[in-house]
Amino acid sequence: MRLSTIALNNLRRRRGKAVLLVLGLAVGVATVVSMLDITQALKADTERKIDQFGANILVVPRSDDLALSYAHAIGATRAGVLDTTFAEETETDLFGEQVVLCGGLTALVQAGYETLVGAGYQPESAYFECLHELKLIVDLMYEQGISGMRFSISDTAEYGDLTRGPRVINEAVREEMGRILGEIQDGTFAKEWVEENANGRPNYKALRQAGFDHPIEKVGAQLRDMMPFVTAGKQKIQDISGG
């Protein structure tokens, strides 16, 4: 008996199952074909509509309401949104980093430390006064603003703030801030940074190493080892970040 004959006999005995199998296969094939036809039709319709604009460009009108709706859709409005531009965000971000948050702050801390140590005071005392206590002041400013911070410190500290601060950040410093901002605005800084990277970052590496080697780093590491509560449960940033 041939194999084909056995198969036909089985189909005759199980006509119901055979019919359902054939119907299932037919429906499956028809579904696949239909989905392909629909996909091709949608693609053709989209291409036709885009071609009406020319050069395959989809034009979306600029709208503050549209941008705001996107911000709301992703949940950004829960924290608050600011109407700005790429230029403003880029330039103010670089200025803040260079003049206040990073460059200005670290240079001020190091200069204060060097002044006290140079005058004969203990490095440990200089570290506490110029770096360690900085967090207390910044936290107050973060939570309550500058005036709230001044209200929270002693009257002696506040008077020193009001009268000596402007002597440190004097007109010459303000003029230098303006020059730095100008270098950001006219692209001087961007060009310098691109060239620095293209040359293998020689100046960057030298300045970074000088920062690592500053005496305040050695004293600070020793003092922080005596205060395990400061970093309790935290990993060193060097161990979890590439820098």
Secondary structure, 3 states (H helix, E strand, C coil): CCHHHHHHHHHHHCHHHHHHHHHHHHHHHHHHHHHHHHHHHHHHHHHHHHHCCCCCCCCCCCCHHHHHHHHHHCCHHHCCCCCCCHHHHHHHHHHHHHHHHCHHHHHHHHHHHHHHHHCCCCHHHHHHHHHHCHHHHHHHHHHHHHHHHHHHCCHHHHHHHHHHHHHHCCHHHHHHHHHHHHHHHCCHHHHHHHHHHHCCCHHHHHHHHHHHCCHHHHHHHHHHHCCHHHCCCCCCHHHHCCC
